[in-house]
Amino acid sequence: MEVTPVPEVGMTRILGLLEVLDDHGGREDIYRLARDLSYEFGDLLGVIKAAEILGLVDTPGGDVVLQPLGKQIIECDVNTKKSLLKRQVKAHSLFAHFIGFLKEKPERKASREEVVQEAGRVLPQEKPLSVFRTLVNWGRYTELFGYNRDDDAFYLDSEG
């Protein structure tokens, strides 16, 4: 399976985009959205791309459109939200790769350096530390992965 990158965007920014789109009737012109939110256009594109990868929005033409799953996520309780996002995250090749990577490790955990090295190996065109930060951010939010800085342990937080 080919591993594809995801933008380094925090999950809270993705969820914020969904809320704004819902407030705008579920559809908005990307340029108008950037202006209204005072976002740098490139930063907004990263958030939109991340939401699109997760199947939460679509981008026909110059618009960004809230998808039914995105609408469901902003309307549900926090545990359901995390569960739905976890399902989407696990389906992405990057996260699926690191689930497998950790399952092959003793105690299903690896050091930060091991994860960064593996990220550089599977995504040589990307910045490995950026990949690591995204794995930790999305993984923690969805309770898929955890990272303990004190023990330098990146681990499967649940059944994986």
Chimera marker file (.cmm) of the C-alpha trace (Angstrom):
<marker_set name="trace">
<marker id="1" x="0.000" y="0.000" z="0.000" r="1" g="1" b="0" radius="0.5"/>
<marker id="2" x="1.337" y="3.427" z="-0.916" r="1" g="1" b="0" radius="0.5"/>
<marker id="3" x="1.465" y="5.809" z="2.043" r="1" g="1" b="0" radius="0.5"/>
<marker id="4" x="0.155" y="9.300" z="1.311" r="1" g="1" b="0" radius="0.5"/>
<marker id="5" x="0.825" y="12.384" z="3.434" r="1" g="1" b="0" radius="0.5"/>
<marker id="6" x="-1.650" y="14.607" z="5.225" r="1" g="1" b="0" radius="0.5"/>
<marker id="7" x="-1.214" y="18.326" z="5.934" r="1" g="1" b="0" radius="0.5"/>
<marker id="8" x="0.111" y="19.261" z="9.362" r="1" g="1" b="0" radius="0.5"/>
<marker id="9" x="-3.143" y="20.669" z="10.670" r="1" g="1" b="0" radius="0.5"/>
<marker id="10" x="-4.566" y="20.292" z="14.139" r="1" g="1" b="0" radius="0.5"/>
<marker id="11" x="-7.841" y="18.430" z="14.514" r="1" g="1" b="0" radius="0.5"/>
<marker id="12" x="-9.378" y="21.438" z="16.283" r="1" g="1" b="0" radius="0.5"/>
<marker id="13" x="-8.824" y="23.588" z="13.177" r="1" g="1" b="0" radius="0.5"/>
<marker id="14" x="-10.581" y="20.970" z="11.052" r="1" g="1" b="0" radius="0.5"/>
<marker id="15" x="-13.522" y="20.900" z="13.450" r="1" g="1" b="0" radius="0.5"/>
<marker id="16" x="-13.585" y="24.708" z="13.464" r="1" g="1" b="0" radius="0.5"/>
<marker id="17" x="-13.834" y="24.727" z="9.663" r="1" g="1" b="0" radius="0.5"/>
<marker id="18" x="-16.821" y="22.378" z="9.857" r="1" g="1" b="0" radius="0.5"/>
<marker id="19" x="-18.559" y="24.679" z="12.354" r="1" g="1" b="0" radius="0.5"/>
<marker id="20" x="-17.954" y="27.751" z="10.170" r="1" g="1" b="0" radius="0.5"/>
<marker id="21" x="-19.230" y="25.968" z="7.078" r="1" g="1" b="0" radius="0.5"/>
<marker id="22" x="-22.349" y="24.916" z="8.967" r="1" g="1" b="0" radius="0.5"/>
<marker id="23" x="-22.883" y="28.540" z="10.031" r="1" g="1" b="0" radius="0.5"/>
<marker id="24" x="-22.602" y="29.523" z="6.342" r="1" g="1" b="0" radius="0.5"/>
<marker id="25" x="-25.277" y="27.076" z="5.235" r="1" g="1" b="0" radius="0.5"/>
<marker id="26" x="-22.878" y="24.229" z="4.468" r="1" g="1" b="0" radius="0.5"/>
<marker id="27" x="-21.155" y="25.813" z="1.454" r="1" g="1" b="0" radius="0.5"/>
<marker id="28" x="-18.796" y="28.745" z="0.955" r="1" g="1" b="0" radius="0.5"/>
<marker id="29" x="-16.417" y="30.165" z="-1.612" r="1" g="1" b="0" radius="0.5"/>
<marker id="30" x="-12.859" y="29.355" z="-0.501" r="1" g="1" b="0" radius="0.5"/>
<marker id="31" x="-11.526" y="32.870" z="-1.177" r="1" g="1" b="0" radius="0.5"/>
<marker id="32" x="-14.419" y="34.502" z="0.697" r="1" g="1" b="0" radius="0.5"/>
<marker id="33" x="-13.889" y="32.079" z="3.575" r="1" g="1" b="0" radius="0.5"/>
<marker id="34" x="-10.181" y="32.966" z="3.770" r="1" g="1" b="0" radius="0.5"/>
<marker id="35" x="-11.031" y="36.661" z="3.817" r="1" g="1" b="0" radius="0.5"/>
<marker id="36" x="-13.843" y="36.346" z="6.373" r="1" g="1" b="0" radius="0.5"/>
<marker id="37" x="-11.700" y="34.226" z="8.717" r="1" g="1" b="0" radius="0.5"/>
<marker id="38" x="-8.560" y="36.353" z="8.179" r="1" g="1" b="0" radius="0.5"/>
<marker id="39" x="-6.666" y="33.178" z="7.231" r="1" g="1" b="0" radius="0.5"/>
<marker id="40" x="-3.703" y="33.088" z="4.944" r="1" g="1" b="0" radius="0.5"/>
<marker id="41" x="-5.022" y="31.380" z="1.827" r="1" g="1" b="0" radius="0.5"/>
<marker id="42" x="-2.370" y="28.634" z="1.954" r="1" g="1" b="0" radius="0.5"/>
<marker id="43" x="-3.145" y="27.887" z="5.613" r="1" g="1" b="0" radius="0.5"/>
<marker id="44" x="-6.850" y="27.578" z="4.855" r="1" g="1" b="0" radius="0.5"/>
<marker id="45" x="-6.109" y="25.251" z="1.939" r="1" g="1" b="0" radius="0.5"/>
<marker id="46" x="-4.219" y="22.956" z="4.327" r="1" g="1" b="0" radius="0.5"/>
<marker id="47" x="-7.196" y="22.802" z="6.692" r="1" g="1" b="0" radius="0.5"/>
<marker id="48" x="-9.578" y="22.177" z="3.795" r="1" g="1" b="0" radius="0.5"/>
<marker id="49" x="-7.302" y="19.467" z="2.348" r="1" g="1" b="0" radius="0.5"/>
<marker id="50" x="-7.125" y="17.710" z="5.735" r="1" g="1" b="0" radius="0.5"/>
<marker id="51" x="-10.931" y="17.845" z="6.103" r="1" g="1" b="0" radius="0.5"/>
<marker id="52" x="-11.315" y="16.558" z="2.550" r="1" g="1" b="0" radius="0.5"/>
<marker id="53" x="-8.917" y="13.651" z="3.216" r="1" g="1" b="0" radius="0.5"/>
<marker id="54" x="-11.142" y="12.659" z="6.136" r="1" g="1" b="0" radius="0.5"/>
<marker id="55" x="-14.272" y="12.820" z="3.966" r="1" g="1" b="0" radius="0.5"/>
<marker id="56" x="-15.761" y="15.747" z="5.896" r="1" g="1" b="0" radius="0.5"/>
<marker id="57" x="-15.864" y="18.311" z="3.070" r="1" g="1" b="0" radius="0.5"/>
<marker id="58" x="-15.733" y="18.361" z="-0.708" r="1" g="1" b="0" radius="0.5"/>
<marker id="59" x="-14.279" y="21.071" z="-2.942" r="1" g="1" b="0" radius="0.5"/>
<marker id="60" x="-16.214" y="21.440" z="-6.180" r="1" g="1" b="0" radius="0.5"/>
<marker id="61" x="-14.960" y="24.403" z="-8.189" r="1" g="1" b="0" radius="0.5"/>
<marker id="62" x="-13.842" y="27.175" z="-5.872" r="1" g="1" b="0" radius="0.5"/>
<marker id="63" x="-16.186" y="26.214" z="-3.054" r="1" g="1" b="0" radius="0.5"/>
<marker id="64" x="-15.854" y="24.086" z="0.047" r="1" g="1" b="0" radius="0.5"/>
<marker id="65" x="-18.950" y="22.036" z="0.887" r="1" g="1" b="0" radius="0.5"/>
<marker id="66" x="-19.780" y="20.347" z="4.173" r="1" g="1" b="0" radius="0.5"/>
<marker id="67" x="-20.432" y="16.638" z="3.599" r="1" g="1" b="0" radius="0.5"/>
<marker id="68" x="-23.006" y="14.591" z="5.565" r="1" g="1" b="0" radius="0.5"/>
<marker id="69" x="-20.292" y="13.014" z="7.739" r="1" g="1" b="0" radius="0.5"/>
<marker id="70" x="-18.905" y="16.474" z="8.536" r="1" g="1" b="0" radius="0.5"/>
<marker id="71" x="-22.392" y="17.650" z="9.530" r="1" g="1" b="0" radius="0.5"/>
<marker id="72" x="-22.881" y="14.524" z="11.655" r="1" g="1" b="0" radius="0.5"/>
<marker id="73" x="-19.566" y="15.108" z="13.435" r="1" g="1" b="0" radius="0.5"/>
<marker id="74" x="-20.382" y="18.656" z="14.500" r="1" g="1" b="0" radius="0.5"/>
<marker id="75" x="-23.820" y="17.651" z="15.762" r="1" g="1" b="0" radius="0.5"/>
<marker id="76" x="-22.857" y="14.631" z="17.903" r="1" g="1" b="0" radius="0.5"/>
<marker id="77" x="-21.443" y="14.265" z="21.396" r="1" g="1" b="0" radius="0.5"/>
<marker id="78" x="-17.675" y="14.252" z="21.917" r="1" g="1" b="0" radius="0.5"/>
<marker id="79" x="-17.303" y="10.465" z="22.252" r="1" g="1" b="0" radius="0.5"/>
<marker id="80" x="-19.231" y="9.804" z="19.036" r="1" g="1" b="0" radius="0.5"/>
<marker id="81" x="-17.235" y="12.558" z="17.328" r="1" g="1" b="0" radius="0.5"/>
<marker id="82" x="-13.955" y="10.915" z="18.339" r="1" g="1" b="0" radius="0.5"/>
<marker id="83" x="-15.211" y="7.502" z="17.256" r="1" g="1" b="0" radius="0.5"/>
<marker id="84" x="-16.302" y="8.734" z="13.820" r="1" g="1" b="0" radius="0.5"/>
<marker id="85" x="-13.040" y="10.595" z="13.287" r="1" g="1" b="0" radius="0.5"/>
<marker id="86" x="-11.043" y="7.589" z="14.481" r="1" g="1" b="0" radius="0.5"/>
<marker id="87" x="-12.696" y="5.454" z="11.812" r="1" g="1" b="0" radius="0.5"/>
<marker id="88" x="-11.777" y="7.992" z="9.137" r="1" g="1" b="0" radius="0.5"/>
<marker id="89" x="-8.198" y="8.387" z="10.404" r="1" g="1" b="0" radius="0.5"/>
<marker id="90" x="-7.622" y="4.622" z="10.588" r="1" g="1" b="0" radius="0.5"/>
<marker id="91" x="-8.709" y="4.274" z="6.960" r="1" g="1" b="0" radius="0.5"/>
<marker id="92" x="-5.990" y="6.666" z="5.736" r="1" g="1" b="0" radius="0.5"/>
<marker id="93" x="-2.838" y="4.957" z="4.481" r="1" g="1" b="0" radius="0.5"/>
<marker id="94" x="-0.467" y="6.963" z="6.707" r="1" g="1" b="0" radius="0.5"/>
<marker id="95" x="-2.243" y="6.003" z="9.908" r="1" g="1" b="0" radius="0.5"/>
<marker id="96" x="-2.851" y="2.421" z="8.755" r="1" g="1" b="0" radius="0.5"/>
<marker id="97" x="0.892" y="2.123" z="8.094" r="1" g="1" b="0" radius="0.5"/>
<marker id="98" x="1.801" y="3.290" z="11.590" r="1" g="1" b="0" radius="0.5"/>
<marker id="99" x="-0.802" y="1.015" z="13.195" r="1" g="1" b="0" radius="0.5"/>
<marker id="100" x="0.967" y="-1.892" z="11.497" r="1" g="1" b="0" radius="0.5"/>
<marker id="101" x="4.378" y="-0.456" z="12.379" r="1" g="1" b="0" radius="0.5"/>
<marker id="102" x="3.477" y="-0.318" z="16.075" r="1" g="1" b="0" radius="0.5"/>
<marker id="103" x="1.829" y="-3.742" z="16.097" r="1" g="1" b="0" radius="0.5"/>
<marker id="104" x="5.186" y="-5.212" z="15.060" r="1" g="1" b="0" radius="0.5"/>
<marker id="105" x="6.977" y="-3.549" z="17.995" r="1" g="1" b="0" radius="0.5"/>
<marker id="106" x="7.347" y="-4.980" z="21.482" r="1" g="1" b="0" radius="0.5"/>
<marker id="107" x="4.557" y="-3.606" z="23.676" r="1" g="1" b="0" radius="0.5"/>
<marker id="108" x="3.152" y="-1.874" z="20.554" r="1" g="1" b="0" radius="0.5"/>
<marker id="109" x="5.241" y="1.243" z="21.088" r="1" g="1" b="0" radius="0.5"/>
<marker id="110" x="8.223" y="3.012" z="19.548" r="1" g="1" b="0" radius="0.5"/>
<marker id="111" x="10.428" y="5.977" z="20.365" r="1" g="1" b="0" radius="0.5"/>
<marker id="112" x="9.906" y="9.354" z="18.743" r="1" g="1" b="0" radius="0.5"/>
<marker id="113" x="13.138" y="8.828" z="16.787" r="1" g="1" b="0" radius="0.5"/>
<marker id="114" x="11.968" y="5.452" z="15.440" r="1" g="1" b="0" radius="0.5"/>
<marker id="115" x="8.686" y="6.992" z="14.270" r="1" g="1" b="0" radius="0.5"/>
<marker id="116" x="10.447" y="9.988" z="12.692" r="1" g="1" b="0" radius="0.5"/>
<marker id="117" x="12.863" y="7.646" z="10.884" r="1" g="1" b="0" radius="0.5"/>
<marker id="118" x="9.985" y="5.507" z="9.613" r="1" g="1" b="0" radius="0.5"/>
<marker id="119" x="8.115" y="8.624" z="8.467" r="1" g="1" b="0" radius="0.5"/>
<marker id="120" x="11.193" y="9.701" z="6.503" r="1" g="1" b="0" radius="0.5"/>
<marker id="121" x="11.458" y="6.255" z="4.959" r="1" g="1" b="0" radius="0.5"/>
<marker id="122" x="7.825" y="5.961" z="3.817" r="1" g="1" b="0" radius="0.5"/>
<marker id="123" x="7.369" y="9.642" z="2.905" r="1" g="1" b="0" radius="0.5"/>
<marker id="124" x="10.796" y="10.827" z="1.719" r="1" g="1" b="0" radius="0.5"/>
<marker id="125" x="9.377" y="14.017" z="0.183" r="1" g="1" b="0" radius="0.5"/>
<marker id="126" x="7.797" y="15.132" z="3.460" r="1" g="1" b="0" radius="0.5"/>
<marker id="127" x="9.269" y="16.615" z="6.627" r="1" g="1" b="0" radius="0.5"/>
<marker id="128" x="9.424" y="13.673" z="9.067" r="1" g="1" b="0" radius="0.5"/>
<marker id="129" x="8.879" y="15.833" z="12.165" r="1" g="1" b="0" radius="0.5"/>
<marker id="130" x="5.769" y="17.309" z="10.574" r="1" g="1" b="0" radius="0.5"/>
<marker id="131" x="4.458" y="13.799" z="9.911" r="1" g="1" b="0" radius="0.5"/>
<marker id="132" x="5.201" y="12.837" z="13.523" r="1" g="1" b="0" radius="0.5"/>
<marker id="133" x="3.352" y="15.892" z="14.877" r="1" g="1" b="0" radius="0.5"/>
<marker id="134" x="0.302" y="15.042" z="12.751" r="1" g="1" b="0" radius="0.5"/>
<marker id="135" x="0.364" y="11.407" z="13.882" r="1" g="1" b="0" radius="0.5"/>
<marker id="136" x="0.447" y="12.578" z="17.496" r="1" g="1" b="0" radius="0.5"/>
<marker id="137" x="-2.173" y="15.332" z="17.075" r="1" g="1" b="0" radius="0.5"/>
<marker id="138" x="-4.759" y="13.322" z="15.168" r="1" g="1" b="0" radius="0.5"/>
<marker id="139" x="-3.875" y="10.136" z="17.031" r="1" g="1" b="0" radius="0.5"/>
<marker id="140" x="-4.360" y="11.701" z="20.462" r="1" g="1" b="0" radius="0.5"/>
<marker id="141" x="-7.606" y="13.412" z="19.511" r="1" g="1" b="0" radius="0.5"/>
<marker id="142" x="-9.107" y="10.190" z="18.152" r="1" g="1" b="0" radius="0.5"/>
<marker id="143" x="-7.553" y="8.069" z="20.921" r="1" g="1" b="0" radius="0.5"/>
<marker id="144" x="-5.828" y="5.927" z="18.300" r="1" g="1" b="0" radius="0.5"/>
<marker id="145" x="-2.249" y="6.801" z="19.259" r="1" g="1" b="0" radius="0.5"/>
<marker id="146" x="-0.662" y="8.260" z="22.323" r="1" g="1" b="0" radius="0.5"/>
<marker id="147" x="2.688" y="9.865" z="22.962" r="1" g="1" b="0" radius="0.5"/>
<marker id="148" x="4.349" y="10.148" z="26.347" r="1" g="1" b="0" radius="0.5"/>
<marker id="149" x="7.156" y="12.694" z="26.121" r="1" g="1" b="0" radius="0.5"/>
<marker id="150" x="8.639" y="11.689" z="29.476" r="1" g="1" b="0" radius="0.5"/>
<marker id="151" x="9.069" y="8.058" z="28.405" r="1" g="1" b="0" radius="0.5"/>
<marker id="152" x="9.632" y="8.967" z="24.721" r="1" g="1" b="0" radius="0.5"/>
<marker id="153" x="6.937" y="6.439" z="23.827" r="1" g="1" b="0" radius="0.5"/>
<marker id="154" x="4.622" y="6.625" z="20.803" r="1" g="1" b="0" radius="0.5"/>
<marker id="155" x="2.067" y="3.858" z="21.194" r="1" g="1" b="0" radius="0.5"/>
<marker id="156" x="-1.251" y="2.386" z="20.135" r="1" g="1" b="0" radius="0.5"/>
<marker id="157" x="-3.748" y="3.914" z="22.527" r="1" g="1" b="0" radius="0.5"/>
<marker id="158" x="-6.479" y="1.365" z="21.857" r="1" g="1" b="0" radius="0.5"/>
<marker id="159" x="-7.145" y="-1.753" z="19.846" r="1" g="1" b="0" radius="0.5"/>
<marker id="160" x="-5.648" y="-0.041" z="16.770" r="1" g="1" b="0" radius="0.5"/>
<link id1="1" id2="2" r="1" g="1" b="0" radius="0.2"/>
<link id1="2" id2="3" r="1" g="1" b="0" radius="0.2"/>
<link id1="3" id2="4" r="1" g="1" b="0" radius="0.2"/>
<link id1="4" id2="5" r="1" g="1" b="0" radius="0.2"/>
<link id1="5" id2="6" r="1" g="1" b="0" radius="0.2"/>
<link id1="6" id2="7" r="1" g="1" b="0" radius="0.2"/>
<link id1="7" id2="8" r="1" g="1" b="0" radius="0.2"/>
<link id1="8" id2="9" r="1" g="1" b="0" radius="0.2"/>
<link id1="9" id2="10" r="1" g="1" b="0" radius="0.2"/>
<link id1="10" id2="11" r="1" g="1" b="0" radius="0.2"/>
<link id1="11" id2="12" r="1" g="1" b="0" radius="0.2"/>
<link id1="12" id2="13" r="1" g="1" b="0" radius="0.2"/>
<link id1="13" id2="14" r="1" g="1" b="0" radius="0.2"/>
<link id1="14" id2="15" r="1" g="1" b="0" radius="0.2"/>
<link id1="15" id2="16" r="1" g="1" b="0" radius="0.2"/>
<link id1="16" id2="17" r="1" g="1" b="0" radius="0.2"/>
<link id1="17" id2="18" r="1" g="1" b="0" radius="0.2"/>
<link id1="18" id2="19" r="1" g="1" b="0" radius="0.2"/>
<link id1="19" id2="20" r="1" g="1" b="0" radius="0.2"/>
<link id1="20" id2="21" r="1" g="1" b="0" radius="0.2"/>
<link id1="21" id2="22" r="1" g="1" b="0" radius="0.2"/>
<link id1="22" id2="23" r="1" g="1" b="0" radius="0.2"/>
<link id1="23" id2="24" r="1" g="1" b="0" radius="0.2"/>
<link id1="24" id2="25" r="1" g="1" b="0" radius="0.2"/>
<link id1="25" id2="26" r="1" g="1" b="0" radius="0.2"/>
<link id1="26" id2="27" r="1" g="1" b="0" radius="0.2"/>
<link id1="27" id2="28" r="1" g="1" b="0" radius="0.2"/>
<link id1="28" id2="29" r="1" g="1" b="0" radius="0.2"/>
<link id1="29" id2="30" r="1" g="1" b="0" radius="0.2"/>
<link id1="30" id2="31" r="1" g="1" b="0" radius="0.2"/>
<link id1="31" id2="32" r="1" g="1" b="0" radius="0.2"/>
<link id1="32" id2="33" r="1" g="1" b="0" radius="0.2"/>
<link id1="33" id2="34" r="1" g="1" b="0" radius="0.2"/>
<link id1="34" id2="35" r="1" g="1" b="0" radius="0.2"/>
<link id1="35" id2="36" r="1" g="1" b="0" radius="0.2"/>
<link id1="36" id2="37" r="1" g="1" b="0" radius="0.2"/>
<link id1="37" id2="38" r="1" g="1" b="0" radius="0.2"/>
<link id1="38" id2="39" r="1" g="1" b="0" radius="0.2"/>
<link id1="39" id2="40" r="1" g="1" b="0" radius="0.2"/>
<link id1="40" id2="41" r="1" g="1" b="0" radius="0.2"/>
<link id1="41" id2="42" r="1" g="1" b="0" radius="0.2"/>
<link id1="42" id2="43" r="1" g="1" b="0" radius="0.2"/>
<link id1="43" id2="44" r="1" g="1" b="0" radius="0.2"/>
<link id1="44" id2="45" r="1" g="1" b="0" radius="0.2"/>
<link id1="45" id2="46" r="1" g="1" b="0" radius="0.2"/>
<link id1="46" id2="47" r="1" g="1" b="0" radius="0.2"/>
<link id1="47" id2="48" r="1" g="1" b="0" radius="0.2"/>
<link id1="48" id2="49" r="1" g="1" b="0" radius="0.2"/>
<link id1="49" id2="50" r="1" g="1" b="0" radius="0.2"/>
<link id1="50" id2="51" r="1" g="1" b="0" radius="0.2"/>
<link id1="51" id2="52" r="1" g="1" b="0" radius="0.2"/>
<link id1="52" id2="53" r="1" g="1" b="0" radius="0.2"/>
<link id1="53" id2="54" r="1" g="1" b="0" radius="0.2"/>
<link id1="54" id2="55" r="1" g="1" b="0" radius="0.2"/>
<link id1="55" id2="56" r="1" g="1" b="0" radius="0.2"/>
<link id1="56" id2="57" r="1" g="1" b="0" radius="0.2"/>
<link id1="57" id2="58" r="1" g="1" b="0" radius="0.2"/>
<link id1="58" id2="59" r="1" g="1" b="0" radius="0.2"/>
<link id1="59" id2="60" r="1" g="1" b="0" radius="0.2"/>
<link id1="60" id2="61" r="1" g="1" b="0" radius="0.2"/>
<link id1="61" id2="62" r="1" g="1" b="0" radius="0.2"/>
<link id1="62" id2="63" r="1" g="1" b="0" radius="0.2"/>
<link id1="63" id2="64" r="1" g="1" b="0" radius="0.2"/>
<link id1="64" id2="65" r="1" g="1" b="0" radius="0.2"/>
<link id1="65" id2="66" r="1" g="1" b="0" radius="0.2"/>
<link id1="66" id2="67" r="1" g="1" b="0" radius="0.2"/>
<link id1="67" id2="68" r="1" g="1" b="0" radius="0.2"/>
<link id1="68" id2="69" r="1" g="1" b="0" radius="0.2"/>
<link id1="69" id2="70" r="1" g="1" b="0" radius="0.2"/>
<link id1="70" id2="71" r="1" g="1" b="0" radius="0.2"/>
<link id1="71" id2="72" r="1" g="1" b="0" radius="0.2"/>
<link id1="72" id2="73" r="1" g="1" b="0" radius="0.2"/>
<link id1="73" id2="74" r="1" g="1" b="0" radius="0.2"/>
<link id1="74" id2="75" r="1" g="1" b="0" radius="0.2"/>
<link id1="75" id2="76" r="1" g="1" b="0" radius="0.2"/>
<link id1="76" id2="77" r="1" g="1" b="0" radius="0.2"/>
<link id1="77" id2="78" r="1" g="1" b="0" radius="0.2"/>
<link id1="78" id2="79" r="1" g="1" b="0" radius="0.2"/>
<link id1="79" id2="80" r="1" g="1" b="0" radius="0.2"/>
<link id1="80" id2="81" r="1" g="1" b="0" radius="0.2"/>
<link id1="81" id2="82" r="1" g="1" b="0" radius="0.2"/>
<link id1="82" id2="83" r="1" g="1" b="0" radius="0.2"/>
<link id1="83" id2="84" r="1" g="1" b="0" radius="0.2"/>
<link id1="84" id2="85" r="1" g="1" b="0" radius="0.2"/>
<link id1="85" id2="86" r="1" g="1" b="0" radius="0.2"/>
<link id1="86" id2="87" r="1" g="1" b="0" radius="0.2"/>
<link id1="87" id2="88" r="1" g="1" b="0" radius="0.2"/>
<link id1="88" id2="89" r="1" g="1" b="0" radius="0.2"/>
<link id1="89" id2="90" r="1" g="1" b="0" radius="0.2"/>
<link id1="90" id2="91" r="1" g="1" b="0" radius="0.2"/>
<link id1="91" id2="92" r="1" g="1" b="0" radius="0.2"/>
<link id1="92" id2="93" r="1" g="1" b="0" radius="0.2"/>
<link id1="93" id2="94" r="1" g="1" b="0" radius="0.2"/>
<link id1="94" id2="95" r="1" g="1" b="0" radius="0.2"/>
<link id1="95" id2="96" r="1" g="1" b="0" radius="0.2"/>
<link id1="96" id2="97" r="1" g="1" b="0" radius="0.2"/>
<link id1="97" id2="98" r="1" g="1" b="0" radius="0.2"/>
<link id1="98" id2="99" r="1" g="1" b="0" radius="0.2"/>
<link id1="99" id2="100" r="1" g="1" b="0" radius="0.2"/>
<link id1="100" id2="101" r="1" g="1" b="0" radius="0.2"/>
<link id1="101" id2="102" r="1" g="1" b="0" radius="0.2"/>
<link id1="102" id2="103" r="1" g="1" b="0" radius="0.2"/>
<link id1="103" id2="104" r="1" g="1" b="0" radius="0.2"/>
<link id1="104" id2="105" r="1" g="1" b="0" radius="0.2"/>
<link id1="105" id2="106" r="1" g="1" b="0" radius="0.2"/>
<link id1="106" id2="107" r="1" g="1" b="0" radius="0.2"/>
<link id1="107" id2="108" r="1" g="1" b="0" radius="0.2"/>
<link id1="108" id2="109" r="1" g="1" b="0" radius="0.2"/>
<link id1="109" id2="110" r="1" g="1" b="0" radius="0.2"/>
<link id1="110" id2="111" r="1" g="1" b="0" radius="0.2"/>
<link id1="111" id2="112" r="1" g="1" b="0" radius="0.2"/>
<link id1="112" id2="113" r="1" g="1" b="0" radius="0.2"/>
<link id1="113" id2="114" r="1" g="1" b="0" radius="0.2"/>
<link id1="114" id2="115" r="1" g="1" b="0" radius="0.2"/>
<link id1="115" id2="116" r="1" g="1" b="0" radius="0.2"/>
<link id1="116" id2="117" r="1" g="1" b="0" radius="0.2"/>
<link id1="117" id2="118" r="1" g="1" b="0" radius="0.2"/>
<link id1="118" id2="119" r="1" g="1" b="0" radius="0.2"/>
<link id1="119" id2="120" r="1" g="1" b="0" radius="0.2"/>
<link id1="120" id2="121" r="1" g="1" b="0" radius="0.2"/>
<link id1="121" id2="122" r="1" g="1" b="0" radius="0.2"/>
<link id1="122" id2="123" r="1" g="1" b="0" radius="0.2"/>
<link id1="123" id2="124" r="1" g="1" b="0" radius="0.2"/>
<link id1="124" id2="125" r="1" g="1" b="0" radius="0.2"/>
<link id1="125" id2="126" r="1" g="1" b="0" radius="0.2"/>
<link id1="126" id2="127" r="1" g="1" b="0" radius="0.2"/>
<link id1="127" id2="128" r="1" g="1" b="0" radius="0.2"/>
<link id1="128" id2="129" r="1" g="1" b="0" radius="0.2"/>
<link id1="129" id2="130" r="1" g="1" b="0" radius="0.2"/>
<link id1="130" id2="131" r="1" g="1" b="0" radius="0.2"/>
<link id1="131" id2="132" r="1" g="1" b="0" radius="0.2"/>
<link id1="132" id2="133" r="1" g="1" b="0" radius="0.2"/>
<link id1="133" id2="134" r="1" g="1" b="0" radius="0.2"/>
<link id1="134" id2="135" r="1" g="1" b="0" radius="0.2"/>
<link id1="135" id2="136" r="1" g="1" b="0" radius="0.2"/>
<link id1="136" id2="137" r="1" g="1" b="0" radius="0.2"/>
<link id1="137" id2="138" r="1" g="1" b="0" radius="0.2"/>
<link id1="138" id2="139" r="1" g="1" b="0" radius="0.2"/>
<link id1="139" id2="140" r="1" g="1" b="0" radius="0.2"/>
<link id1="140" id2="141" r="1" g="1" b="0" radius="0.2"/>
<link id1="141" id2="142" r="1" g="1" b="0" radius="0.2"/>
<link id1="142" id2="143" r="1" g="1" b="0" radius="0.2"/>
<link id1="143" id2="144" r="1" g="1" b="0" radius="0.2"/>
<link id1="144" id2="145" r="1" g="1" b="0" radius="0.2"/>
<link id1="145" id2="146" r="1" g="1" b="0" radius="0.2"/>
<link id1="146" id2="147" r="1" g="1" b="0" radius="0.2"/>
<link id1="147" id2="148" r="1" g="1" b="0" radius="0.2"/>
<link id1="148" id2="149" r="1" g="1" b="0" radius="0.2"/>
<link id1="149" id2="150" r="1" g="1" b="0" radius="0.2"/>
<link id1="150" id2="151" r="1" g="1" b="0" radius="0.2"/>
<link id1="151" id2="152" r="1" g="1" b="0" radius="0.2"/>
<link id1="152" id2="153" r="1" g="1" b="0" radius="0.2"/>
<link id1="153" id2="154" r="1" g="1" b="0" radius="0.2"/>
<link id1="154" id2="155" r="1" g="1" b="0" radius="0.2"/>
<link id1="155" id2="156" r="1" g="1" b="0" radius="0.2"/>
<link id1="156" id2="157" r="1" g="1" b="0" radius="0.2"/>
<link id1="157" id2="158" r="1" g="1" b="0" radius="0.2"/>
<link id1="158" id2="159" r="1" g="1" b="0" radius="0.2"/>
<link id1="159" id2="160" r="1" g="1" b="0" radius="0.2"/>
</marker_set>
